């Protein structure tokens, strides 16, 4: 009789633990969604910038070189292919992708050349070597280069495997959500 009571009590305790863990998970996810909607917070899980909690800060001026921004990519064939290949995460931007966190390295009117490295107005950009293949052995097609058009930005990340303007070209500045501000991050 004691064995049956013990087994019943153990199952009840396991169910109680499962309910507590489920409630905790729902609270964390719900809190994250609420923080994103109300406070402009985002969690970055990509290696392009430090992993962790970031905040979107309103940008009350035109973006300039050196700005670290959150930006929604446009729904173009290049971006659809990037999503199919798994380069873009699921998120709240049009097309169901997450905003990118990238540094503005060239603005409208600046000349970008793509070779073994990227040059902006004739100056080589550090950490801009192009990859010929992605992590799954698929060929990477670089952007052709040229003058950044009006209303557009050329974006970059120091992370060697970053999918940025070296491959997809300039993005419309209208996609900027704001400046990216680290809140609680970890850089390995």
Phi, psi and omega in degrees: 000318180297325181295316180296319179295319180297315180296319179296317179295324179293318178296320179297318179295319179296318177297318180297318178296318179297319179296318179296316179295320177297316179297320178296315179298316179297320179296317181294311180296314179299318178295321178296317178296315179298317179297322179294318183286311186277313188258358181072029180266147177223150174255124178264124178244011181257153181280001181297328176221167181307140180285138177143203184269129180234159177236140175270119181254131182306138178252109185260025179209167175295146178296147178227166181301140182095344178291134172263118189235155164266131182216138175273126178286150178287162178272086181242166177303321180298317180288327176295319177296320179299320178293316179299325180280350179090014179283334182249136179274163177288139181192201190262000179283161174308140184088359177075024179253159178280151175297149176271150171247111184217159176263134176285121179247347176206144179242177182310134178094344180276149182264129179242127176245137180246120175224227174295330175229174177262137171238142177240120183049041176084356180258127180293133179272123178298151177058039184241017178302138180272146175266138176276333184225148175275183183296344179255013177081013179272143181294143176255130180258117179284156173295147184289337184093178180134193180273133179293123183290162177304139178077011183235164180224146174256127190244152184210157172227146179288342180293124185303325182268013183293141172264106185220197186297345174302332183249320184260355178081187181295150176246153177296131178298339180296343178279355182294129175269332180155182176286149179264121181240123178293137176247301179215099187232166178225124176245112181296000000 
